Amino acid sequence: MLAIFKHTLGAKGWLRAWAIYLIAFPFYFFPAGSAQPSDILIVVVIGLYIMARKFKLQGFVKEPFTRFLRFCVYLTVVNFGVFISLLGEANKGLPWFVFSAFYFYNLLVMGFALSLYKQYGKNFLYTSVYSCLIAAALQIGLSFVLDTGGEGVRGALFFTNPNQLGYYSLCGLAIVLVLETMIKIPKIWVYLSFFLFSYLALVSVSKAALGAMAILFGAYLIANKIFSIRNILAIVVVGGFGFFGLTQSEFGKRFQQNLETRNINEADRPEEITEWQYRGYDRISNHPEYLVFGAGEGGYNRFDTFIENHEIHSSFGTIVFCYGIPGTVLFIMFIFSLLKKLPWFYLVYSLPLFAYGVTHMGLRFTVFWVALMMFPIIRAERNKMKLMQMYLMKKREKERQEKLFKQSTVLSQNAS
């Protein structure tokens, strides 16, 4: 516990501000789409950080920031172009600059995370992992003493809707699993993270989040030698508690009832309405001309679509339709800069983060971008480790050569 405090609220310098931000992130006090206390905090901190001339990006961690910056510039041009074209017409949606501000805000948070890693190294990894664990535990603990509300059968805890809670649980677990590969923390904390974030996903009754977590759990076991005795015991213990909790406990029975109720509610959707239409993908097939440069966000009344006056319920669909082929290419290049030269299991860890965005809109959810930044950070950390290993090998080889030289010198002197 002392180590957790040391790397979070007891952390030094800017890391303490980062820890407080991650711990405060799940607590929403204002309506969805508004700046939350954690947003205000991090904006002030980043401003001070820039003024102190600490914001520095170099090497492997700079490329993802630059790639996403290009994407942000392009989407700003598209959204401004849409604004100009709609002057004097009805425009259902937020102002164009608000959409761009969301992306630039997330860009700054990503850059802040990358810069902190360059400044603090592995301490940043410890702080991020432990802060996510504290945030999850704090939400669950406070939910037993405070009325957190929710939407019908689905709980949201301190978020404004259940989808946010489901997505948060997925992103939080991904951050822990990715970072724990390069730091030494007790396995009990890893297993605890599965329990905490799975509990949050169950509260949200998010089938997408639960399915994605199953992928993360499988990838974790395979990456850590699934057939080892320790992992087999962990599966038996965790599986046993999980089965008991979902079948015998009051919480498990309530989850099953909520899931059945949700399935019944979804069944009420007209049979002729497909998932393609329900999520708003029909805009792509109804207006393929926008794929050339992008339709921009906002102005939803322009489109022939099932979900009138609403954004597409998909991160993937939003990028493809709103920013067209150029924007999609820029975004793919950004993703490639995150994941290149990483072992296969890191790619598997990233898949659930993107898969969730196929059926949900999560591009404004900052912790998603924070989770993505952990991949280039891990790549940089792995490169540092390789360089250190090469240095040690060269050092040992040099010492061996020097030893052989001394031995040969002694032998020659004895022979003479």
C-alpha positions in Angstrom: 0.0 0.0 0.0 2.9 2.3 0.7 4.2 1.8 -2.9 0.7 2.8 -4.2 0.7 6.0 -2.2 4.3 6.8 -3.1 3.4 6.6 -6.8 0.0 8.4 -6.7 -0.9 11.1 -4.2 2.7 10.9 -2.8 4.3 11.2 -6.2 6.7 14.0 -7.0 6.3 17.0 -9.2 3.9 16.8 -12.2 3.2 13.1 -11.6 1.1 13.9 -8.6 -1.2 16.1 -10.8 -1.4 13.2 -13.4 -2.4 10.8 -10.6 -5.1 13.2 -9.3 -6.4 13.6 -12.8 -6.7 9.8 -13.4 -8.4 9.3 -10.0 -10.8 12.1 -10.6 -11.7 11.3 -14.2 -14.7 9.0 -13.5 -16.5 11.6 -11.4 -18.8 13.6 -13.6 -20.7 16.5 -11.9 -22.0 18.3 -15.1 -24.1 17.1 -18.1 -22.5 15.0 -20.8 -20.4 17.0 -23.2 -19.6 19.6 -20.6 -16.2 20.1 -19.0 -15.9 18.1 -15.9 -13.7 18.9 -12.8 -10.9 16.6 -14.0 -11.0 18.3 -17.4 -10.6 21.7 -15.8 -7.8 20.5 -13.6 -5.8 19.0 -16.4 -6.2 22.0 -18.7 -4.8 24.2 -15.9 -2.0 21.8 -15.2 -1.0 21.4 -18.9 -1.0 25.2 -19.2 1.4 25.5 -16.3 3.4 22.7 -17.6 3.8 24.4 -21.0 4.6 27.7 -19.3 7.3 25.9 -17.3 8.8 24.7 -20.7 8.5 21.1 -19.6 6.4 20.0 -22.6 9.0 18.1 -24.7 8.5 15.2 -27.1 11.4 13.3 -28.7 12.1 10.1 -30.5 9.4 7.3 -30.7 6.9 9.2 -28.6 6.8 12.2 -30.8 5.5 10.5 -34.0 2.0 9.6 -32.6 1.5 13.1 -31.4 2.5 14.5 -34.8 0.3 12.0 -36.6 -2.8 12.9 -34.5 -2.0 16.6 -34.9 -2.3 16.3 -38.7 -5.6 14.5 -38.2 -6.9 17.3 -36.0 -5.8 20.0 -38.5 -7.7 18.2 -41.3 -10.9 17.7 -39.3 -10.8 21.4 -38.3 -10.6 22.4 -42.0 -13.5 20.1 -42.8 -15.7 21.2 -39.9 -15.0 24.9 -40.8 -15.9 24.2 -44.4 -19.2 22.7 -43.4 -19.9 25.7 -41.2 -19.3 28.1 -44.1 -21.5 26.0 -46.4 -24.4 26.0 -43.9 -24.4 29.7 -43.2 -28.0 30.9 -43.0 -29.4 27.3 -42.8 -30.7 25.2 -39.9 -27.9 23.4 -38.2 -28.7 20.6 -35.7 -25.6 20.0 -33.6 -22.8 21.7 -31.7 -20.8 24.6 -33.3 -18.0 23.5 -35.5 -15.2 24.8 -33.2 -16.5 22.7 -30.3 -16.0 19.5 -32.2 -12.4 20.5 -33.1 -11.8 21.6 -29.5 -12.6 18.1 -28.2 -9.9 16.6 -30.5 -7.3 19.2 -29.7 -8.0 18.8 -26.0 -7.4 15.1 -26.2 -4.3 15.8 -28.3 -2.9 17.9 -25.4 -3.7 15.3 -22.8 -1.9 12.7 -25.0 1.0 14.9 -25.4 1.1 15.6 -21.7 1.2 11.9 -21.0 4.0 11.3 -23.5 6.0 14.2 -22.1 5.6 13.0 -18.5 6.9 9.6 -19.6 10.0 11.2 -21.2 10.6 13.2 -17.9 9.9 10.5 -15.3 10.4 7.2 -17.1 9.1 4.1 -15.4 7.7 6.1 -12.5 5.0 7.4 -15.0 4.0 3.7 -15.6 3.6 3.0 -11.9 1.6 6.1 -11.4 -0.8 5.4 -14.2 -1.4 1.8 -13.1 -2.0 2.5 -9.5 -4.1 5.6 -10.2 -6.4 3.6 -12.4 -6.8 1.0 -9.7 -7.6 3.6 -7.0 -10.1 5.2 -9.4 -11.9 1.9 -9.9 -11.9 1.0 -6.2 -13.1 4.5 -5.2 -16.0 4.4 -7.6 -17.1 1.0 -6.3 -16.7 1.9 -2.7 -18.5 5.2 -2.9 -21.4 3.6 -4.9 -22.4 1.7 -1.8 -22.8 4.8 0.3 -24.0 7.3 -2.4 -27.0 7.3 -4.7 -25.4 7.1 -8.1 -28.6 6.7 -10.2 -28.5 5.3 -13.7 -30.5 4.7 -16.8 -33.2 2.2 -15.9 -31.6 -1.3 -15.6 -28.1 0.0 -16.5 -25.9 1.6 -13.9 -23.7 4.6 -14.6 -22.2 5.2 -11.2 -20.6 8.6 -11.3 -20.7 9.0 -15.1 -23.7 10.4 -17.0 -24.6 7.3 -18.9 -23.8 3.5 -18.7 -21.9 3.5 -22.0 -19.3 5.8 -20.5 -18.9 3.4 -17.5 -18.6 0.4 -19.8 -16.0 2.1 -22.0 -14.1 3.4 -18.9 -13.9 -0.1 -17.5 -12.5 -1.4 -20.7 -9.9 1.4 -21.1 -8.8 1.2 -17.5 -8.2 -2.5 -17.7 -6.3 -2.1 -20.9 -4.0 0.5 -19.3 -3.2 -1.8 -16.4 -2.5 -4.8 -18.6 -0.4 -3.0 -21.1 1.8 -1.2 -18.6 2.2 -4.1 -16.2 4.3 -5.9 -18.9 7.2 -3.5 -18.2 7.0 -2.9 -14.5 7.2 -5.1 -11.4 3.9 -5.1 -9.5 2.5 -8.0 -7.5 0.2 -10.2 -9.6 -2.5 -9.7 -7.0 -2.9 -6.2 -8.3 -3.4 -7.4 -11.8 -6.0 -10.0 -10.7 -7.7 -7.2 -8.6 -7.8 -5.0 -11.7 -9.8 -7.8 -13.5 -12.2 -7.9 -10.7 -12.7 -4.2 -10.3 -13.1 -3.3 -13.9 -15.2 -6.3 -14.6 -17.5 -5.3 -11.8 -17.9 -1.8 -13.4 -18.7 -3.4 -16.7 -21.3 -5.6 -15.1 -22.9 -2.6 -13.4 -23.1 -0.9 -16.8 -24.7 -4.0 -18.3 -22.5 -3.3 -21.4 -22.3 -6.4 -23.5 -19.7 -4.8 -25.7 -17.4 -4.0 -22.7 -17.9 -7.5 -21.2 -17.1 -9.2 -24.5 -14.0 -7.0 -25.0 -12.8 -7.8 -21.5 -13.0 -11.5 -22.3 -10.6 -10.9 -25.1 -8.3 -9.0 -22.8 -8.4 -11.8 -20.3 -7.6 -14.4 -22.9 -4.7 -12.3 -24.4 -3.3 -11.8 -20.9 -3.3 -15.6 -20.1 -1.7 -16.5 -23.5 0.9 -13.8 -23.2 1.8 -15.0 -19.7 2.0 -18.7 -20.5 -1.6 -19.9 -20.0 -0.5 -23.4 -19.1 1.6 -22.4 -16.1 0.5 -23.7 -12.7 0.0 -20.2 -11.4 -2.3 -19.2 -14.2 -4.3 -22.4 -14.1 -4.8 -21.8 -10.3 -5.8 -18.2 -11.1 -8.3 -19.3 -13.7 -9.9 -21.8 -11.3 -10.1 -19.3 -8.4 -11.3 -16.3 -10.4 -13.6 -18.5 -12.4 -15.1 -20.1 -9.3 -15.7 -16.7 -7.6 -17.1 -15.3 -10.8 -19.5 -18.2 -11.3 -20.6 -18.0 -7.7 -21.0 -14.2 -7.9 -23.1 -14.3 -11.1 -25.3 -17.2 -10.1 -25.7 -17.1 -6.3 -25.1 -13.5 -5.1 -27.7 -10.8 -5.0 -25.6 -8.7 -7.4 -25.3 -11.6 -9.9 -29.0 -12.2 -9.9 -29.7 -8.5 -10.4 -27.2 -8.4 -13.3 -29.0 -11.3 -15.0 -32.4 -9.7 -14.6 -31.0 -6.4 -15.9 -29.4 -8.1 -18.9 -32.7 -9.9 -19.7 -34.6 -6.7 -19.4 -32.2 -4.9 -21.7 -32.5 -7.7 -24.3 -36.3 -7.4 -24.2 -36.0 -3.7 -24.7 -33.7 -4.1 -27.7 -36.1 -6.7 -29.1 -38.8 -4.0 -29.3 -36.9 -2.3 -32.1 -38.8 -2.7 -35.4 -37.6 -5.9 -37.3 -37.1 -3.9 -40.5 -34.5 -1.7 -38.8 -31.0 -3.2 -39.2 -28.0 -2.6 -36.9 -26.5 -0.7 -39.9 -29.4 1.8 -39.7 -29.8 1.8 -35.9 -26.1 2.9 -35.5 -26.3 5.5 -38.2 -24.1 3.7 -40.7 -26.9 4.2 -43.3 -25.5 7.7 -43.9 -22.5 6.2 -45.6 -24.7 4.2 -48.0 -27.2 7.0 -48.5 -24.6 9.7 -49.0 -21.5 8.1 -50.5 -20.4 11.4 -52.0 -19.3 12.6 -48.6 -16.6 9.9 -48.5 -14.5 12.1 -50.8 -13.6 14.7 -48.2 -15.9 14.1 -45.3 -19.3 15.4 -44.2 -18.0 17.0 -41.0 -19.6 16.7 -37.6 -22.8 18.6 -36.8 -25.6 19.6 -39.2 -27.3 16.3 -38.7 -30.4 17.5 -40.3 -28.6 17.3 -43.7 -28.8 13.6 -44.0 -31.3 10.9 -44.9 -30.8 8.5 -42.0 -32.8 6.5 -39.4 -31.3 8.4 -36.4 -32.3 11.9 -37.4 -30.6 14.9 -35.7 -28.1 12.7 -33.9 -24.4 11.8 -34.4 -23.4 8.3 -35.7 -23.3 5.9 -32.8 -19.9 4.7 -33.8 -16.3 6.0 -33.6 -15.4 4.1 -36.7 -18.4 5.3 -38.6 -17.8 8.9 -37.5 -14.3 9.0 -38.8 -15.2 7.4 -42.2 -18.3 9.4 -42.9 -17.4 12.7 -41.2 -13.8 13.0 -42.4 -13.9 10.9 -45.6 -11.0 9.0 -47.2 -8.3 11.6 -46.3 -9.3 11.7 -42.7 -9.6 7.9 -42.5 -6.1 7.5 -44.0 -4.7 10.0 -41.5 -6.3 8.2 -38.6 -5.0 4.8 -39.8 -1.5 6.3 -40.1 -1.9 7.5 -36.5 -2.9 4.0 -35.3 0.0 2.5 -37.2 2.4 4.8 -35.4 1.1 3.5 -32.1 1.3 -0.2 -32.7 4.2 -0.7 -35.1 7.1 -2.9 -33.9 5.2 -4.3 -30.9 4.7 -8.0 -30.1 1.4 -9.6 -31.2 -0.2 -9.6 -27.7 0.0 -5.8 -27.6 -2.0 -5.7 -30.8 -4.6 -8.0 -29.2 -4.8 -5.7 -26.2 -5.6 -2.8 -28.6 -8.3 -4.6 -30.5 -11.1 -4.3 -27.9 -10.5 -0.6 -27.6 -11.2 -0.2 -31.3 -13.9 -2.8 -31.5 -16.0 -1.0 -28.9 -16.0 2.0 -31.2 -17.7 0.0 -34.0 -21.0 0.3 -32.1 -20.4 3.2 -29.8 -19.2 6.8 -30.2 -16.2 7.2 -28.0 -14.0 9.7 -29.8 -14.5 12.4 -27.1 -13.8 10.0 -24.2 -10.3 11.1 -23.1 -9.3 8.0 -21.2 -9.6 6.1 -24.6 -6.8 8.3 -26.0 -4.8 7.9 -22.8 -5.0 4.2 -23.2 -3.8 4.4 -26.8 -0.7 6.4 -25.6 0.4 3.5 -23.5 1.4 1.6 -26.6 4.1 3.9 -27.9 5.3 4.4 -24.3 5.7 0.6 -24.0 7.6 0.5 -27.3 9.9 3.3 -26.1 10.4 1.4 -22.8 11.2 -1.9 -24.7 13.7 0.0 -26.9 15.4 1.4 -23.8 15.6 -2.1 -22.3 17.1 -3.5 -25.6 19.7 -0.7 -25.6 20.5 -1.4 -22.0 20.9 -5.1 -22.7 23.2 -4.3 -25.7 25.3 -2.0 -23.5 25.6 -4.7 -20.8 26.6 -7.3 -23.5 29.2 -5.0 -24.9 30.5 -4.2 -21.4 30.8 -7.9 -20.5 32.5 -8.6 -23.8 34.9 -5.8 -23.2 35.7 -7.2 -19.7 36.1 -10.6 -21.1 38.6 -9.3 -23.8 40.5 -7.4 -21.1 40.7 -10.5 -18.9 42.0 -12.6 -21.9 44.5 -9.9 -22.7 45.8 -9.8 -19.1 46.0 -13.6 -19.1 47.9 -13.7 -22.3 50.2 -11.0 -21.0 51.0 -13.0 -17.9 51.6 -16.2 -19.9 54.0 -14.4 -22.2 55.9 -12.9 -19.3 56.1 -16.3 -17.6 57.3 -17.9 -20.9 60.1 -15.3 -21.2 
